[in-house]
Amino acid sequence: MKLTDLRDNPGARKERIRVGRGIGSGKGKTGGRGQKGQKSRSGVAIKGFEGGQMPLHMRLPKRGFNNPFGKDYAEVNLGMIQKFIDEKKLDAKKDIDHAALKAAGLARGGKDGVRLLGKGELKAKAKFIVAGASKGAIEAVEKAGGSVEVIAKGESEAEKKAKRTEANKAKKAK
């Protein structure tokens, strides 16, 4: 066997058909488009057209509703947060917010922030700063010794700080 004898198995590689390259090619003249008519011309897109009959996508009933005012939250479960803390991808000693969860790869998307959900178990004591949280999630975090701070989207850092100081004053008053 020589290096020059190496080649693909017969039929392993197939050359593409070059359309409209003369009579001898078998795809010359009209280039496999037939004669005349809309589909023989260039720049035609008639996908879904059924010859005047009501197209299928229009015959089917409309379903659902897209709320223009609906919020887009990145939903994160407590079980996943605990898993990431165990794997040292999240630091429980620091505040856990949208940026921290995004950096760890837990919160994808969520242009309106993060919503905390109570699926799974949280053992680590952590402080969460999120846009929303379920009752079960808040209870589970507080049971583990942590806290949940729910902030509205678009709040400035100064407003957040003012809220925190007010909350601290209220706690001290009690």
Secondary structure, 3 states (H helix, E strand, C coil): CCHHHCCCCCCCCCCCCCCCCCHHHCCCCCCCCCCCCHHHCCCCCCCCCECCECCHHHHCCCCCCCCCCCCCCEEEEHHHHHHHHHCCCCCCCCCECHHHHHHHCCCCCCCCCEEEECCCCCCCCCEEEECEECHHHHHHHHHCCCEEEECCCCCCHHHHHHHHHHHHHHHHHC
